Amino acid sequence: MNILDTLHAVAHDYKGGCESLAPRVNMSAAVLRSKVNPNTETHKPTLIDAVQITDMADDDRVLEAWARHRGFALVKMPDVTGCSDGAIVELMGEAWSTHGEVGKQICKTLEDGRVEEKEVARVEASIYKHAQVLFNISARLRGMTE
């Protein structure tokens, strides 16, 4: 999904839709609907609009779409306060699980001898999830340094 389509989805998926989100980002519902409509030529969202919508909706899909568009994987950094050995062991278990999911999705993609776009998207999503878990382990270990 492209960035503008994603912004549209975030605004409309917000609880109560654009009518509920608009006053929280200091605009009317009609203006917000126009700004997030990728087919509207008269109103265009600014970067500030996208940031405000993302923050107010607490929805990172726009940021993720932009990262993917630029060839990056977005990784949310964990809260490293109160890290423990047990938390690291728990994350290692999650890493093994997500690693297995990557392999499972690759096998599923290749089983019929054809590779489809939606299959690649599933593989990529599982890779991003696995990378996020690995980065979380690193950040938590860093948070445990003395």
VENQUILIN-V471757 format. One record per residue. N is the residue number from 1. PHI is phi in degrees with one decimal (999 if undefined). PSI is psi in degrees with one decimal (none if undefined). BURIAL is # if it has 24 or more other ideal C-beta (glycine too) atoms within 12 Angstrom, else .. Layout:
N;PHI;PSI;BURIAL + N;PHI;PSI;BURIAL
This chain:
1;999;137.5;. + 2;-80.5;171.1;. + 3;-63.2;-43.7;# + 4;-68.3;-38.9;# + 5;-63.0;-37.5;. + 6;-66.6;-43.3;# + 7;-60.2;-41.4;# + 8;-58.8;-47.3;# + 9;-64.0;-41.6;# + 10;-61.3;-46.6;# + 11;-64.1;-42.5;# + 12;-78.7;-24.8;# + 13;-82.3;-12.5;. + 14;-59.9;141.0;# + 15;-56.8;116.5;. + 16;93.8;-3.2;. + 17;66.9;-158.6;. + 18;-61.6;-32.5;# + 19;-62.6;-36.1;. + 20;-83.3;-36.2;. + 21;-76.2;-37.6;# + 22;-52.1;-52.0;# + 23;-63.9;-24.4;. + 24;-75.3;-18.4;. + 25;-114.3;20.6;# + 26;59.6;48.0;. + 27;-152.0;166.7;# + 28;-78.0;158.7;. + 29;-61.3;-38.5;. + 30;-63.6;-42.6;. + 31;-66.9;-43.2;# + 32;-61.2;-46.4;# + 33;-58.2;-41.3;# + 34;-66.5;-43.1;. + 35;-65.0;-36.3;# + 36;-90.5;-3.4;# + 37;-81.4;112.2;. + 38;-65.5;-12.5;. + 39;-96.0;-1.4;. + 40;-89.9;129.6;. + 41;-93.1;-19.6;. + 42;-83.8;-32.3;. + 43;-120.4;130.8;. + 44;-124.2;138.1;. + 45;-73.0;141.2;# + 46;-90.2;170.3;. + 47;-61.7;-39.9;. + 48;-61.0;-41.0;. + 49;-58.6;-47.5;# + 50;-61.7;-41.0;# + 51;-65.6;-45.4;. + 52;-63.5;-42.6;# + 53;-64.1;-45.1;# + 54;-59.8;-47.3;# + 55;-65.3;-47.2;. + 56;-67.3;-38.4;# + 57;-79.7;-12.6;# + 58;50.4;50.2;. + 59;-135.1;116.2;# + 60;-92.0;11.5;. + 61;-61.0;-36.2;# + 62;-65.2;-46.1;# + 63;-60.4;-43.2;# + 64;-64.3;-41.6;# + 65;-64.8;-40.2;# + 66;-65.8;-43.3;# + 67;-60.2;-47.3;. + 68;-61.3;-41.5;# + 69;-58.4;-36.3;. + 70;-89.3;0.1;. + 71;85.2;23.3;. + 72;-113.9;157.5;. + 73;-106.4;127.0;. + 74;-87.2;130.3;# + 75;-127.0;121.7;. + 76;-77.6;128.3;. + 77;-79.5;135.3;. + 78;-79.4;162.1;# + 79;-76.1;118.3;. + 80;-97.3;9.1;. + 81;-73.8;140.2;. + 82;69.0;33.1;. + 83;-69.8;149.4;# + 84;-143.2;166.1;. + 85;-59.1;-39.2;. + 86;-61.1;-38.5;. + 87;-65.0;-37.7;. + 88;-66.3;-43.5;# + 89;-61.6;-41.3;. + 90;-61.8;-43.6;. + 91;-66.3;-34.4;# + 92;-62.9;-41.8;. + 93;-60.5;-41.4;. + 94;-65.8;-37.0;. + 95;-63.8;-42.2;# + 96;-62.8;-39.8;. + 97;-64.7;-47.6;. + 98;-68.8;-32.5;# + 99;-62.6;-43.7;. + 100;-63.0;-35.7;. + 101;-65.7;-36.5;. + 102;-60.5;-49.8;# + 103;-60.2;-41.9;. + 104;-60.8;-44.9;. + 105;-67.3;-36.5;# + 106;-65.5;-46.5;. + 107;-59.9;-43.3;. + 108;-62.2;-38.5;. + 109;-65.7;-39.5;# + 110;-89.7;-9.6;. + 111;-62.9;-29.2;. + 112;-99.5;4.5;. + 113;80.0;2.1;. + 114;-125.1;147.0;. + 115;-116.8;118.3;. + 116;-106.5;156.0;. + 117;-55.6;-44.3;. + 118;-64.8;-30.9;. + 119;-70.1;-41.4;. + 120;-62.7;-39.8;. + 121;-61.2;-39.7;. + 122;-66.2;-41.0;. + 123;-63.2;-46.7;# + 124;-59.6;-42.6;# + 125;-61.5;-40.4;. + 126;-70.3;-34.6;# + 127;-65.7;-45.0;# + 128;-59.9;-42.4;# + 129;-63.0;-43.6;# + 130;-63.4;-44.4;# + 131;-61.7;-39.6;# + 132;-62.0;-42.4;# + 133;-62.5;-43.2;# + 134;-63.6;-42.3;# + 135;-65.8;-34.2;# + 136;-63.2;-40.6;# + 137;-60.7;-47.1;# + 138;-60.0;-46.1;. + 139;-65.6;-39.1;# + 140;-67.8;-39.8;# + 141;-61.6;-41.9;. + 142;-62.1;-37.4;. + 143;-68.1;-18.6;. + 144;-91.2;-5.2;. + 145;-62.4;148.4;. + 146;-100.3;none;.
